[in-house]
Amino acid sequence: MTLPSFWKMNRKKRINSANREKSGQSNDIPQHILVTNLESNLKILRNITGNSSDIIIRRLMIEAIHRQGAIVYLDGLVNTDIISESLMESLIHEKSVMNEYSKANLLQIIQEKIITVGDIKTVRQLDELFHHLLSGEAIILIDGFDTALSASTRGGEIRQVQEPSTELTVRGPRDGFTESIRTNTALVRRRIKNPNLWLESMKIGKVTKTDVNIMYIHGIADEAVVSEVRNRLKKIDIDSILESGYIEQFIEDKTFTIFPTIYHSERPDVIAANILEGRVAIFVDGTPFVMVAPALFIQFFQAAEDYYSRSDISTAIRFLRVIVFFISLIGPATYVAVTTFHQEMIPTLLVITITAQREAVPFPAIIEAIIMEVTFEILREAGLRLPRPIGQAVSIVGALVIGQAAVQAGLVSPAMVIVVSITAIASFATPSFAIAISARLIRFIIMLLAAVLGFYGVMIGLIWMAIHLCSLRSFGVPYMSPVAPLIRKNLLDTVIRAPIWLMKERPRLISQKNMNRVGRAQYPPEINKGEKNED
């Protein structure tokens, strides 16, 4: 075969494949209906699944109508007790209602009067049949009928609800999301018992057919935001969705930014609170992390227990988080700028001490900082990927041993080890990992600017970051609101956390209607108490 003919054949194959995709044809599951012969239907099922050993076909004889039948299910995704007790027993032994049997209404009789499973559907298309089968439902086939019944028998082994490991709190609920999407939506509904809490379902992924749900409160959430979320999800065209991170990369407003524009959490109380503010939650089957949109920058510094404690305590802790974030952002850069360009800003005794420590160090301050920062990042990543007992030992012991050895070898100064250690600890104090890793990356850019321009470089880096943050949007909502643009009424839940009774309205740019969330009779408590005493 000559080379030009090889390329022509490949081009023809690509064109044919594109035409099949445009016409909606799939070479995975034939787009035809079931037949009336039971053996032919079972043969089709075996051929399409490659005779897989986890596809269980349980044949049975329905004595009352003298017909062969079969129950097909996927081992590991079903509750076998439901199949044996509610399906097999009913079909084999139930005879009282079979006197009404006729071929025209047999499936209706089985569906309405024999099978006691909650949700039963009729299926004729093969692709629909396989969707129900691979979702953990049992398929009932009866000889002589080209229609099957799909019974809800979902079960199998799933992780139980337990405390989330990434968002620990001192005070608050202890339950967290699991990998089951229905368990996750139920955990939110348990907190918001309102019929206006709407849930929309869709499937994303041409191969995986992953269940994705969006949840919001009708009448509180902005319809434009809900519609935008729905449209962005429907436009996703990919083979597989294995985690919510896949979807996040498709629906975020801006791809090339270090900062996260979609919030995620594995705490039901956090998701419920965001839904009550007018946001939209996105649930993905197979992951305990639920996404929330729109997201604001200040939202990543708020923790669940901020709202369970007194306002003065929560405000102090939030101030601490913001300070810690800036320490993790500009800590090493400040040291590099001061020791390289602005020694006059340091007290004389401290300058003498630092100079004495750096006398035997062969590298400039920026090289010291980069070596130590990269070393800490390697230790942090190694501690995260290794088994938990080993990882903790590697990260702690490795940091101590390497830091001490580097100082004794004269590669870095003790002051640099202290600065980098404080910076590393500060990065762990941020509630959200997504915003903490953003600071870790920007830290290197600001360090390089500080090495070139000193404090001017640090300020240029911070100004650039502020401009970039103000330019970001999350589903059309300004990322830095309510600071930019300034919305005074919403400033009560930013760096400060005002008393709950004082936060009268929902975030203005998040929710466009039903803004009031606190009744006037509830605040302030001292005034209410005085009014009652006067009466």
Secondary structure, DSSP 8 states (H G I E B T S, - for coil): --HHHHHHHHHHHHHHHHHHHHTT--SSS---B--S-HHHHHHHHHHHTTT-TTEEEEEEEETTTTEEEEEEEETTSB-HHHIIIIIIHHHHH--TTGGG--TTTHHHHIIIII---S-EEEE-BHHHHHHHHHTT-EEEEETT-S-EEEE--B-S--------SSS--SSS------S-HHHHHHHHHTT---TTEEEEEEEE-TTT-EEEEEEEETTTS-HHHHHHHHHHHHT---S---SHHHHHHHH-S-SS-SS-SSEEES-HHHHHHHHHTT-EEEEETT-S-EEEES--GGGGG--GGGGTS-HHHHHHHHHHHHHHHHHHHHHHHHHHHHHHT-GGGS-HHHHHHHHHHHTT--S-HHHHHHHHHHHHHHHHHHHHHS-HHHHHHHHHHHHHHHHHHHHHTTSS-HHHHHHHHHHHHHHHTSS-HHHHHHHHHHHHHHHHHHHHHTHHHHHHHHHHHHHHHHH-EETTEETTTTTTTT-GGGGGBSSSB--GGG--B--TTT--S--B-S-GGGS-HHHHHHHHHH-
